[in-house]
Amino acid sequence: MRILTIKNLSFSAFFCFFFNTTMFCQTSDVTVSQDPRFEELLNEKRKISSSITVNDRYKIQIFYGTNDKARKALQDFKKDFKGQDGTIIFESPTYKVWVGSYKSRIDAEKNLAAMKKKYPYALIVKPNK
């Protein structure tokens, strides 16, 4: 059996290092191909997300309770008040149904009077306050 000398060992190490770096190098060219429908989907999500964001406008809370009942309340609300938008907000462990988006409290109170006929426990909320 032969023992490698330092000269042969250093040559072997240099040889292995040199060929490993040249053989396994990667190029820096990256090509991304995506489905054109992805951009459409992203735009739709942006529209939906902007309409249900919690902002500094006044809202009317028409329901507070479980998920199933909140969905039913929102569905009924959309049938009765077709021009108004609404969303379900989850705050553990309950769900809230908030409707409308009013700049001033006076506008919210005007609509609250009409909604109290169908939803007697409705109240005005101002998110982020």
N, CA, C and O atoms as a MOPAC input file, in Angstrom:
PM7 MOZYME 1SCF
protein

 N      0.83600 1    -1.16500 1     0.00000 1
 C      0.00000 1     0.00000 1     0.00000 1
 C      0.89000 1     1.24100 1     0.00000 1
 O      1.88900 1     1.30100 1     0.71800 1
 N      0.52600 1     2.20800 1    -0.79300 1
 C      1.31300 1     3.41700 1    -0.92500 1
 C      0.73800 1     4.53800 1    -0.09600 1
 O     -0.48200 1     4.69000 1    -0.03400 1
 N      1.55800 1     5.30900 1     0.52600 1
 C      1.11500 1     6.47200 1     1.30500 1
 C      1.37400 1     7.71500 1     0.46100 1
 O      2.46200 1     7.90100 1    -0.08500 1
 N      0.33300 1     8.57400 1     0.36600 1
 C      0.47800 1     9.78400 1    -0.43400 1
 C      1.37600 1    10.78000 1     0.28500 1
 O      1.26600 1    10.97000 1     1.49700 1
 N      2.22600 1    11.38400 1    -0.43800 1
 C      3.06700 1    12.41800 1     0.15000 1
 C      2.31300 1    13.73400 1     0.11900 1
 O      1.24400 1    13.82500 1    -0.48400 1
 N      2.85400 1    14.73800 1     0.75400 1
 C      2.20500 1    16.04600 1     0.82300 1
 C      2.09400 1    16.64300 1    -0.57100 1
 O      1.10000 1    17.29800 1    -0.88600 1
 N      3.08700 1    16.42800 1    -1.39800 1
 C      3.06400 1    16.96400 1    -2.75500 1
 C      1.90400 1    16.34000 1    -3.54200 1
 O      1.15100 1    17.05400 1    -4.20400 1
 N      1.76300 1    15.04300 1    -3.47200 1
 C      0.67700 1    14.36400 1    -4.18000 1
 C     -0.68000 1    14.73100 1    -3.57300 1
 O     -1.66200 1    14.86800 1    -4.30200 1
 N     -0.74500 1    14.89000 1    -2.27000 1
 C     -1.99800 1    15.24300 1    -1.58700 1
 C     -2.44900 1    16.64000 1    -1.98300 1
 O     -3.63000 1    16.85500 1    -2.25600 1
 N     -1.52200 1    17.59100 1    -2.01800 1
 C     -1.89400 1    18.95900 1    -2.39400 1
 C     -2.30400 1    19.01100 1    -3.86100 1
 O     -3.23800 1    19.73400 1    -4.20800 1
 N     -1.63500 1    18.26600 1    -4.72100 1
 C     -2.01800 1    18.22000 1    -6.12500 1
 C     -3.42300 1    17.63900 1    -6.28100 1
 O     -4.22600 1    18.14200 1    -7.06600 1
 N     -3.71100 1    16.58200 1    -5.53100 1
 C     -5.03700 1    15.94900 1    -5.59500 1
 C     -6.11600 1    16.90700 1    -5.10700 1
 O     -7.18800 1    16.97900 1    -5.70700 1
 N     -5.85300 1    17.64400 1    -4.02600 1
 C     -6.82300 1    18.60500 1    -3.49400 1
 C     -7.07600 1    19.72200 1    -4.49400 1
 O     -8.22300 1    20.10400 1    -4.72400 1
 N     -5.99900 1    20.25300 1    -5.09500 1
 C     -6.13600 1    21.30400 1    -6.09700 1
 C     -6.92200 1    20.80500 1    -7.30300 1
 O     -7.79800 1    21.51100 1    -7.80400 1
 N     -6.62900 1    19.63000 1    -7.76200 1
 C     -7.29700 1    19.02300 1    -8.90200 1
 C     -8.80500 1    18.88300 1    -8.63500 1
 O     -9.62800 1    19.24900 1    -9.47400 1
 N     -9.14700 1    18.35600 1    -7.47700 1
 C    -10.57300 1    18.17100 1    -7.12200 1
 C    -11.28400 1    19.51200 1    -7.00500 1
 O    -12.40300 1    19.65500 1    -7.49700 1
 N    -10.66500 1    20.49300 1    -6.36800 1
 C    -11.28200 1    21.80300 1    -6.18600 1
 C    -11.50000 1    22.48000 1    -7.52900 1
 O    -12.58000 1    23.02000 1    -7.77200 1
 N    -10.50900 1    22.46700 1    -8.40500 1
 C    -10.60000 1    23.13600 1    -9.69100 1
 C    -11.71200 1    22.54800 1   -10.55300 1
 O    -12.49100 1    23.29200 1   -11.14800 1
 N    -11.79000 1    21.25000 1   -10.62300 1
 C    -12.80500 1    20.63800 1   -11.47200 1
 C    -14.20300 1    20.69900 1   -10.87100 1
 O    -15.17900 1    20.73300 1   -11.62000 1
 N    -14.33300 1    20.71300 1    -9.57200 1
 C    -15.65400 1    20.84300 1    -8.95400 1
 C    -16.23700 1    22.22200 1    -9.18000 1
 O    -17.43900 1    22.34700 1    -9.41200 1
 N    -15.42700 1    23.24900 1    -9.12000 1
 C    -15.95300 1    24.59400 1    -9.30500 1
 C    -16.34700 1    24.86900 1   -10.73900 1
 O    -17.28400 1    25.62900 1   -10.98500 1
 N    -15.65800 1    24.27100 1   -11.68600 1
 C    -16.01400 1    24.52900 1   -13.08100 1
 C    -17.14300 1    23.64400 1   -13.55300 1
 O    -17.91100 1    24.05400 1   -14.42400 1
 N    -17.27100 1    22.47800 1   -13.02800 1
 C    -18.30600 1    21.56800 1   -13.50600 1
 C    -19.67500 1    21.87500 1   -12.91400 1
 O    -20.68200 1    21.62200 1   -13.57500 1
 N    -19.75500 1    22.40200 1   -11.71700 1
 C    -21.04100 1    22.57500 1   -11.05900 1
 C    -21.45800 1    24.03000 1   -10.92400 1
 O    -22.30600 1    24.34400 1   -10.08900 1
 N    -20.90300 1    24.90300 1   -11.69900 1
 C    -21.30000 1    26.31000 1   -11.67100 1
 C    -22.67000 1    26.44700 1   -12.32400 1
 O    -23.03100 1    25.68500 1   -13.22100 1
 N    -23.42200 1    27.43900 1   -11.85000 1
 C    -24.73600 1    27.68900 1   -12.40400 1
 C    -24.74300 1    29.04200 1   -13.08200 1
 O    -23.99200 1    29.94000 1   -12.69900 1
 N    -25.57300 1    29.18700 1   -14.06800 1
 C    -25.68600 1    30.47900 1   -14.72900 1
 C    -26.64500 1    31.35500 1   -13.94600 1
 O    -27.44600 1    30.85900 1   -13.15300 1
 N    -26.56300 1    32.64800 1   -14.16700 1
 C    -27.41000 1    33.57100 1   -13.41900 1
 C    -28.65600 1    33.97200 1   -14.19100 1
 O    -29.34800 1    34.90500 1   -13.78400 1
 N    -28.95500 1    33.31200 1   -15.26300 1
 C    -30.15200 1    33.60900 1   -16.04700 1
 C    -31.35300 1    32.91800 1   -15.43400 1
 O    -31.36500 1    31.70000 1   -15.25200 1
 N    -32.38400 1    33.73200 1   -15.11200 1
 C    -33.60600 1    33.18900 1   -14.53800 1
 C    -34.76400 1    33.61100 1   -15.43000 1
 O    -34.90500 1    34.79100 1   -15.75400 1
 N    -35.57100 1    32.67800 1   -15.81700 1
 C    -36.73000 1    32.96400 1   -16.63700 1
 C    -37.97800 1    32.53600 1   -15.87500 1
 O    -38.10900 1    31.38300 1   -15.46300 1
 N    -38.88900 1    33.48600 1   -15.69800 1
 C    -40.13400 1    33.20300 1   -14.99300 1
 C    -41.25700 1    33.21600 1   -16.01400 1
 O    -41.44700 1    34.20300 1   -16.72400 1
 N    -41.98700 1    32.14300 1   -16.08700 1
 C    -43.14700 1    32.10500 1   -16.97000 1
 C    -44.37600 1    31.84600 1   -16.10900 1
 O    -44.42300 1    30.89800 1   -15.32500 1
 N    -45.37000 1    32.71600 1   -16.27700 1
 C    -46.58600 1    32.56300 1   -15.48900 1
 C    -47.79600 1    32.64000 1   -16.40100 1
 O    -47.75400 1    33.21500 1   -17.48900 1
 N    -48.84600 1    32.05600 1   -15.93000 1
 C    -50.09300 1    32.03700 1   -16.66900 1
 C    -50.65900 1    33.46200 1   -16.71600 1
 O    -50.68300 1    34.12500 1   -15.68000 1
 N    -51.10700 1    33.95100 1   -17.85000 1
 C    -51.65000 1    35.31800 1   -17.90800 1
 C    -52.90500 1    35.50400 1   -17.05900 1
 O    -53.24600 1    36.62700 1   -16.68900 1
 N    -53.58600 1    34.40900 1   -16.75200 1
 C    -54.78000 1    34.51300 1   -15.90300 1
 C    -54.41400 1    34.83700 1   -14.46700 1
 O    -55.26000 1    35.29400 1   -13.69800 1
 N    -53.14500 1    34.60200 1   -14.09200 1
 C    -52.70500 1    34.89800 1   -12.73400 1
 C    -52.83400 1    36.38100 1   -12.42800 1
 O    -53.24800 1    36.75100 1   -11.32900 1
 N    -52.48500 1    37.23000 1   -13.37900 1
 C    -52.58600 1    38.68200 1   -13.18100 1
 C    -54.05300 1    39.09600 1   -13.01200 1
 O    -54.35700 1    39.96400 1   -12.19400 1
 N    -54.95500 1    38.48900 1   -13.77300 1
 C    -56.38000 1    38.77000 1   -13.63200 1
 C    -56.88000 1    38.37700 1   -12.24000 1
 O    -57.62900 1    39.11500 1   -11.60000 1
 N    -56.45000 1    37.20500 1   -11.79000 1
 C    -56.84200 1    36.73100 1   -10.46700 1
 C    -56.32000 1    37.66000 1    -9.37900 1
 O    -57.02800 1    37.95300 1    -8.41500 1
 N    -55.10200 1    38.11300 1    -9.53100 1
 C    -54.51600 1    39.02600 1    -8.55800 1
 C    -55.27100 1    40.35300 1    -8.51700 1
 O    -55.48800 1    40.90800 1    -7.43900 1
 N    -55.66900 1    40.86300 1    -9.67100 1
 C    -56.45000 1    42.10400 1    -9.71500 1
 C    -57.81200 1    41.92900 1    -9.05800 1
 O    -58.27700 1    42.82700 1    -8.35600 1
 N    -58.45800 1    40.78100 1    -9.27500 1
 C    -59.75200 1    40.51300 1    -8.62600 1
 C    -59.59700 1    40.47500 1    -7.10500 1
 O    -60.42700 1    41.02600 1    -6.38100 1
 N    -58.53900 1    39.82800 1    -6.62300 1
 C    -58.30000 1    39.75900 1    -5.18900 1
 C    -58.06800 1    41.14400 1    -4.61100 1
 O    -58.53900 1    41.44800 1    -3.51500 1
 N    -57.34700 1    41.98300 1    -5.33700 1
 C    -57.10900 1    43.35200 1    -4.86800 1
 C    -58.41600 1    44.12200 1    -4.76000 1
 O    -58.61000 1    44.88000 1    -3.81000 1
 N    -59.32500 1    43.93600 1    -5.73400 1
 C    -60.61400 1    44.61400 1    -5.67300 1
 C    -61.41900 1    44.14200 1    -4.47200 1
 O    -61.99000 1    44.95400 1    -3.74500 1
 N    -61.46500 1    42.83500 1    -4.26500 1
 C    -62.22600 1    42.27700 1    -3.15800 1
 C    -61.62600 1    42.70700 1    -1.82500 1
 O    -62.35700 1    43.10100 1    -0.91600 1
 N    -60.32000 1    42.63600 1    -1.70300 1
 C    -59.66300 1    42.99500 1    -0.45200 1
 C    -59.85000 1    44.46500 1    -0.11500 1
 O    -59.99800 1    44.81600 1     1.05600 1
 N    -59.84600 1    45.32600 1    -1.12200 1
 C    -60.00900 1    46.74400 1    -0.84000 1
 C    -61.42500 1    47.05500 1    -0.38000 1
 O    -61.63300 1    48.01700 1     0.35900 1
 N    -62.40300 1    46.25900 1    -0.80500 1
 C    -63.77700 1    46.53700 1    -0.41000 1
 C    -64.10500 1    46.03100 1     0.98900 1
 O    -65.07500 1    46.49300 1     1.59000 1
 N    -63.32100 1    45.09300 1     1.52500 1
 C    -63.63100 1    44.57500 1     2.85400 1
 C    -62.61300 1    44.97000 1     3.91000 1
 O    -62.63100 1    44.45600 1     5.02800 1
 N    -61.73100 1    45.87900 1     3.54800 1
 C    -60.74200 1    46.28000 1     4.53400 1
 C    -61.40400 1    47.08100 1     5.63600 1
 O    -62.40600 1    47.76500 1     5.42800 1
 N    -60.82400 1    46.97800 1     6.78800 1
 C    -61.30100 1    47.75500 1     7.91900 1
 C    -60.59200 1    49.09800 1     7.85200 1
 O    -59.36300 1    49.15700 1     7.87200 1
 N    -61.36000 1    50.16800 1     7.77400 1
 C    -60.76300 1    51.48300 1     7.64700 1
 C    -61.35600 1    52.42500 1     8.68900 1
 O    -61.96500 1    51.97800 1     9.66100 1
 N    -61.18300 1    53.69700 1     8.49100 1
 C    -61.64200 1    54.65700 1     9.49100 1
 C    -63.06400 1    55.14400 1     9.25100 1
 O    -63.48000 1    56.14000 1     9.84400 1
 N    -63.80600 1    54.47300 1     8.40500 1
 C    -65.19700 1    54.86200 1     8.15400 1
 C    -66.12800 1    54.18500 1     9.15900 1
 O    -65.78500 1    53.17700 1     9.77700 1
 N    -67.29100 1    54.76000 1     9.29600 1
 C    -68.29400 1    54.18900 1    10.20000 1
 C    -68.97700 1    53.01000 1     9.52900 1
 O    -69.20300 1    53.01500 1     8.31900 1
 N    -69.30000 1    52.01400 1    10.31700 1
 C    -70.01500 1    50.82600 1     9.85400 1
 C    -71.20000 1    50.60100 1    10.78500 1
 O    -71.26300 1    51.16000 1    11.88000 1
 N    -72.12100 1    49.78800 1    10.34000 1
 C    -73.25700 1    49.39200 1    11.18100 1
 C    -73.14500 1    47.89600 1    11.42200 1
 O    -73.08200 1    47.10400 1    10.48200 1
 N    -73.12200 1    47.52600 1    12.67700 1
 C    -73.06300 1    46.10400 1    13.04600 1
 C    -74.49000 1    45.62600 1    13.22700 1
 O    -75.22800 1    46.12900 1    14.07400 1
 N    -74.86900 1    44.63500 1    12.41200 1
 C    -76.25200 1    44.14900 1    12.48200 1
 C    -76.34900 1    42.79900 1    13.18100 1
 O    -77.44500 1    42.36400 1    13.53600 1
 N    -75.21200 1    42.13200 1    13.38400 1
 C    -75.26900 1    40.81500 1    14.00300 1
 C    -73.98000 1    40.53300 1    14.74800 1
 O    -72.90900 1    41.02200 1    14.38800 1
 N    -74.10900 1    39.72400 1    15.80400 1
 C    -72.99000 1    39.30600 1    16.63900 1
 C    -73.30700 1    37.90600 1    17.13300 1
 O    -74.24600 1    37.73200 1    17.90900 1
 N    -72.53800 1    36.88800 1    16.69700 1
 C    -72.84600 1    35.52700 1    17.12300 1
 C    -72.01300 1    34.47800 1    16.41100 1
 O    -70.82600 1    34.68000 1    16.15400 1
 N    -72.64600 1    33.35300 1    16.09400 1
 C    -71.93400 1    32.21700 1    15.49200 1
 C    -71.76100 1    32.40500 1    13.98200 1
 O    -72.39300 1    33.26700 1    13.37200 1
 N    -70.90100 1    31.58700 1    13.40400 1
 C    -70.56900 1    31.68300 1    11.98700 1
 C    -71.78900 1    31.41500 1    11.10000 1
 O    -72.05900 1    32.18600 1    10.17900 1
 N    -72.51400 1    30.35400 1    11.36100 1
 C    -73.67300 1    30.01100 1    10.52600 1
 C    -74.73600 1    31.10400 1    10.55900 1
 O    -75.28400 1    31.48200 1     9.52300 1
 N    -75.01600 1    31.59800 1    11.74000 1
 C    -76.03300 1    32.65100 1    11.86000 1
 C    -75.55000 1    33.96000 1    11.24100 1
 O    -76.34700 1    34.72400 1    10.69700 1
 N    -74.24000 1    34.22000 1    11.32400 1
 C    -73.69000 1    35.43500 1    10.71800 1
 C    -73.82400 1    35.37000 1     9.20200 1
 O    -74.18400 1    36.36300 1     8.57000 1
 N    -73.54000 1    34.21500 1     8.61400 1
 C    -73.69000 1    34.06100 1     7.16700 1
 C    -75.14000 1    34.24800 1     6.73700 1
 O    -75.42600 1    34.88500 1     5.72300 1
 N    -76.04300 1    33.68400 1     7.52100 1
 C    -77.47400 1    33.82400 1     7.21000 1
 C    -77.90700 1    35.28700 1     7.32400 1
 O    -78.65900 1    35.78200 1     6.48500 1
 N    -77.42900 1    35.97500 1     8.36600 1
 C    -77.78700 1    37.38400 1     8.55400 1
 C    -77.26200 1    38.23500 1     7.39700 1
 O    -77.96700 1    39.12400 1     6.91800 1
 N    -76.04300 1    37.97600 1     6.94500 1
 C    -75.49100 1    38.73400 1     5.81700 1
 C    -76.25900 1    38.43900 1     4.53400 1
 O    -76.50800 1    39.34000 1     3.73400 1
 N    -76.62800 1    37.19500 1     4.34100 1
 C    -77.39800 1    36.81600 1     3.15200 1
 C    -78.76500 1    37.51700 1     3.15500 1
 O    -79.19400 1    38.05200 1     2.13300 1
 N    -79.43400 1    37.50900 1     4.29700 1
 C    -80.73500 1    38.18600 1     4.41000 1
 C    -80.58200 1    39.69200 1     4.19700 1
 O    -81.41300 1    40.32400 1     3.54600 1
 N    -79.51100 1    40.25500 1     4.75300 1
 C    -79.27900 1    41.69100 1     4.61200 1
 C    -79.10800 1    42.06500 1     3.14600 1
 O    -79.66000 1    43.06700 1     2.69200 1
 N    -78.34900 1    41.26600 1     2.40600 1
 C    -78.11100 1    41.57100 1     0.99400 1
 C    -79.39700 1    41.47000 1     0.16800 1
 O    -79.53100 1    42.14400 1    -0.85300 1
 N    -80.33800 1    40.63400 1     0.60400 1
 C    -81.62700 1    40.56100 1    -0.08000 1
 C    -82.46200 1    41.80500 1     0.20100 1
 O    -83.11900 1    42.33400 1    -0.69500 1
 N    -82.43600 1    42.27000 1     1.45300 1
 C    -83.26400 1    43.41400 1     1.85500 1
 C    -82.67600 1    44.75600 1     1.43200 1
 O    -83.41800 1    45.64800 1     1.02000 1
 N    -81.38000 1    44.91300 1     1.52300 1
 C    -80.70500 1    46.17800 1     1.22000 1
 C    -79.70800 1    45.93400 1     0.07500 1
 O    -78.51600 1    45.72700 1     0.30300 1
 N    -80.21800 1    45.96300 1    -1.13500 1
 C    -79.40400 1    45.58500 1    -2.29200 1
 C    -78.26700 1    46.57000 1    -2.58300 1
 O    -77.24300 1    46.15700 1    -3.12800 1
 N    -78.40500 1    47.82400 1    -2.25100 1
 C    -77.37800 1    48.81600 1    -2.56100 1
 C    -76.23300 1    48.84400 1    -1.56100 1
 O    -75.23100 1    49.51900 1    -1.79800 1
 N    -76.35700 1    48.13700 1    -0.46400 1
 C    -75.34900 1    48.19200 1     0.60600 1
 C    -74.40400 1    46.99100 1     0.51100 1
 O    -74.79600 1    45.90200 1     0.09200 1
 N    -73.16100 1    47.21600 1     0.90700 1
 C    -72.21400 1    46.11100 1     0.98000 1
 C    -72.07600 1    45.67500 1     2.43300 1
 O    -72.40100 1    46.43000 1     3.34900 1
 N    -71.59900 1    44.46900 1     2.63500 1
 C    -71.43600 1    43.96500 1     3.99200 1
 C    -70.35500 1    42.90500 1     4.05400 1
 O    -69.99200 1    42.31000 1     3.04000 1
 N    -69.84800 1    42.67800 1     5.24500 1
 C    -68.80800 1    41.68100 1     5.42900 1
 C    -68.91800 1    41.06300 1     6.81900 1
 O    -69.52600 1    41.62700 1     7.72900 1
 N    -68.31200 1    39.89200 1     6.95100 1
 C    -68.28200 1    39.20200 1     8.23700 1
 C    -66.88700 1    39.36600 1     8.82100 1
 O    -65.88800 1    39.09100 1     8.15600 1
 N    -66.82800 1    39.80900 1    10.04600 1
 C    -65.56700 1    40.00600 1    10.76000 1
 C    -65.50700 1    38.97600 1    11.88200 1
 O    -66.46600 1    38.79500 1    12.63200 1
 N    -64.36300 1    38.30700 1    11.98000 1
 C    -64.18200 1    37.30900 1    13.03800 1
 C    -63.33600 1    37.90000 1    14.14400 1
 O    -62.20900 1    38.33500 1    13.90500 1
 N    -63.86800 1    37.91800 1    15.34400 1
 C    -63.12400 1    38.26500 1    16.54800 1
 C    -63.39500 1    37.14600 1    17.52500 1
 O    -64.51400 1    36.96900 1    18.00600 1
 N    -62.36100 1    36.40400 1    17.80300 1
 C    -62.48400 1    35.17000 1    18.57800 1
 C    -63.29100 1    35.39000 1    19.84600 1
 O    -62.97600 1    36.31400 1    20.59600 1
 N    -64.26200 1    34.63500 1    20.11200 1
 C    -64.79600 1    33.44000 1    19.45800 1
 C    -66.05900 1    33.70900 1    18.65700 1
 O    -66.77600 1    32.76600 1    18.32200 1
 N    -66.35700 1    34.96400 1    18.33900 1
 C    -67.62700 1    35.26400 1    17.67200 1
 C    -67.41100 1    35.94100 1    16.32000 1
 O    -66.31100 1    36.37800 1    15.98000 1
 N    -68.49500 1    36.00700 1    15.57600 1
 C    -68.50700 1    36.63100 1    14.25800 1
 C    -69.42100 1    37.84400 1    14.30000 1
 O    -70.46200 1    37.83700 1    14.95700 1
 N    -69.01100 1    38.88600 1    13.58800 1
 C    -69.80700 1    40.11100 1    13.50300 1
 C    -70.11400 1    40.38200 1    12.04100 1
 O    -69.29600 1    40.11400 1    11.16100 1
 N    -71.29100 1    40.91000 1    11.79400 1
 C    -71.66000 1    41.32200 1    10.44100 1
 C    -71.68400 1    42.84300 1    10.42700 1
 O    -72.51100 1    43.46700 1    11.09100 1
 N    -70.76800 1    43.43500 1     9.66100 1
 C    -70.69400 1    44.88300 1     9.50700 1
 C    -71.15000 1    45.23300 1     8.10600 1
 O    -70.77200 1    44.58100 1     7.13200 1
 N    -71.96300 1    46.26700 1     8.01600 1
 C    -72.48500 1    46.69100 1     6.72000 1
 C    -72.24400 1    48.17500 1     6.53200 1
 O    -72.09900 1    48.93300 1     7.49200 1
 N    -72.20600 1    48.56900 1     5.26700 1
 C    -72.04300 1    49.97400 1     4.92500 1
 C    -70.63300 1    50.48500 1     5.12900 1
 O    -69.77200 1    49.80900 1     5.69100 1
 N    -70.42700 1    51.69700 1     4.65500 1
 C    -69.16300 1    52.40000 1     4.82100 1
 C    -69.49000 1    53.88000 1     4.72800 1
 O    -69.64400 1    54.42200 1     3.63300 1
 N    -69.59600 1    54.52700 1     5.87200 1
 C    -70.08800 1    55.89400 1     5.92700 1
 C    -68.98100 1    56.83900 1     6.37800 1
 O    -68.23500 1    56.54200 1     7.31100 1
 N    -68.88400 1    57.99400 1     5.69600 1
 C    -67.84700 1    58.96600 1     6.03500 1
 C    -68.11900 1    59.64400 1     7.36700 1
 O    -67.19400 1    59.91000 1     8.13500 1
 N    -69.36300 1    59.91900 1     7.63600 1
 C    -69.68800 1    60.63300 1     8.88300 1
 C    -70.67800 1    59.81900 1     9.71300 1
 O    -71.37400 1    58.93700 1     9.21000 1
 N    -70.71100 1    60.14200 1    10.96800 1
 C    -71.63500 1    59.46000 1    11.87700 1
 C    -73.08400 1    59.79200 1    11.52700 1
 O    -73.97300 1    58.96200 1    11.72200 1
 N    -73.32600 1    60.97800 1    11.02100 1
 C    -74.69200 1    61.38700 1    10.65900 1
 C    -75.23000 1    60.49500 1     9.53800 1
 O    -76.37900 1    60.05700 1     9.58700 1
 N    -74.40000 1    60.23000 1     8.53500 1
 C    -74.82600 1    59.31800 1     7.45100 1
 C    -75.14200 1    57.93100 1     7.99700 1
 O    -76.12100 1    57.30300 1     7.59300 1
 N    -74.31000 1    57.46200 1     8.91300 1
 C    -74.52800 1    56.13500 1     9.49600 1
 C    -75.82200 1    56.10900 1    10.30300 1
 O    -76.56000 1    55.12500 1    10.25300 1
 N    -76.10200 1    57.16500 1    11.03700 1
 C    -77.32900 1    57.20900 1    11.84900 1
 C    -78.58300 1    57.23300 1    10.98400 1
 O    -79.60400 1    56.65400 1    11.35400 1
 N    -78.51100 1    57.90200 1     9.83200 1
 C    -79.65900 1    57.92000 1     8.92000 1
 C    -79.98600 1    56.49800 1     8.44800 1
 O    -81.14900 1    56.09500 1     8.43000 1
 N    -78.96400 1    55.75600 1     8.07100 1
 C    -79.18800 1    54.38100 1     7.61600 1
 C    -79.50700 1    53.43600 1     8.76500 1
 O    -80.20400 1    52.44000 1     8.57400 1
 N    -79.00500 1    53.73800 1     9.95200 1
 C    -79.27100 1    52.89700 1    11.11700 1
 C    -80.76400 1    52.88200 1    11.43900 1
 O    -81.30700 1    51.84200 1    11.81100 1
 N    -81.42800 1    54.02800 1    11.29800 1
 C    -82.85900 1    54.10100 1    11.58600 1
 C    -83.64000 1    53.13600 1    10.69000 1
 O    -84.56600 1    52.47400 1    11.15700 1
 N    -83.27700 1    53.05200 1     9.42100 1
 C    -83.97000 1    52.14000 1     8.50200 1
 C    -83.64500 1    50.68300 1     8.81700 1
 O    -84.50700 1    49.81300 1     8.69000 1
 N    -82.41800 1    50.41400 1     9.22500 1
 C    -82.00400 1    49.03300 1     9.49900 1
 C    -82.53600 1    48.51400 1    10.83400 1
 O    -82.68400 1    47.30500 1    11.01200 1
 N    -82.81900 1    49.40400 1    11.75600 1
 C    -83.31400 1    48.97500 1    13.07500 1
 C    -84.69200 1    48.31900 1    12.97800 1
 O    -85.07700 1    47.55600 1    13.86300 1
 N    -85.42800 1    48.60700 1    11.92000 1
 C    -86.74000 1    47.97900 1    11.74600 1
 C    -86.58100 1    46.47100 1    11.56600 1
 O    -87.36300 1    45.69200 1    12.11000 1
 N    -85.58100 1    46.06600 1    10.81300 1
 C    -85.35600 1    44.63900 1    10.56600 1
 C    -84.37300 1    44.04000 1    11.57400 1
 O    -84.51700 1    42.88400 1    11.97300 1
 N    -83.36900 1    44.83000 1    11.98600 1
 C    -82.33300 1    44.36300 1    12.92300 1
 C    -82.34900 1    45.27000 1    14.16100 1
 O    -81.62900 1    46.26600 1    14.21000 1
 N    -83.16500 1    44.92500 1    15.15000 1
 C    -83.34100 1    45.81700 1    16.30300 1
 C    -82.08300 1    46.01000 1    17.14900 1
 O    -81.99700 1    46.98900 1    17.89100 1
 N    -81.11500 1    45.11400 1    17.05700 1
 C    -79.90300 1    45.24000 1    17.86100 1
 C    -78.75100 1    45.86800 1    17.08400 1
 O    -77.60200 1    45.80600 1    17.52100 1
 N    -79.04900 1    46.47000 1    15.94200 1
 C    -78.00400 1    47.10000 1    15.13400 1
 C    -77.42500 1    48.29900 1    15.87700 1
 O    -78.12000 1    49.00300 1    16.60900 1
 N    -76.12400 1    48.50500 1    15.66300 1
 C    -75.45600 1    49.64900 1    16.28800 1
 C    -74.34400 1    50.14900 1    15.39500 1
 O    -73.89100 1    49.43600 1    14.50000 1
 N    -73.89800 1    51.38300 1    15.63600 1
 C    -72.86300 1    52.00400 1    14.82600 1
 C    -71.50600 1    51.69600 1    15.45900 1
 O    -71.32700 1    51.81200 1    16.67200 1
 N    -70.56700 1    51.30500 1    14.62100 1
 C    -69.19500 1    51.05100 1    15.09900 1
 C    -68.23600 1    51.85800 1    14.22600 1
 O    -68.49700 1    52.11400 1    13.05100 1
 N    -67.14000 1    52.24100 1    14.82800 1
 C    -66.07900 1    52.89400 1    14.06100 1
 C    -64.82000 1    52.07900 1    14.27300 1
 O    -64.19700 1    52.16900 1    15.33000 1
 N    -64.43100 1    51.27800 1    13.27800 1
 C    -63.22900 1    50.45400 1    13.40200 1
 C    -61.99800 1    51.30500 1    13.63000 1
 O    -61.95900 1    52.48800 1    13.29000 1
 N    -60.99400 1    50.67000 1    14.21600 1
 C    -59.71000 1    51.31000 1    14.49800 1
 C    -59.81200 1    52.44200 1    15.50100 1
 O    -58.91800 1    53.28700 1    15.55100 1
 N    -60.83400 1    52.49000 1    16.27600 1
 C    -60.95700 1    53.53600 1    17.31800 1
 C    -61.21900 1    52.89400 1    18.64300 1
 O    -61.35500 1    53.59000 1    19.65000 1

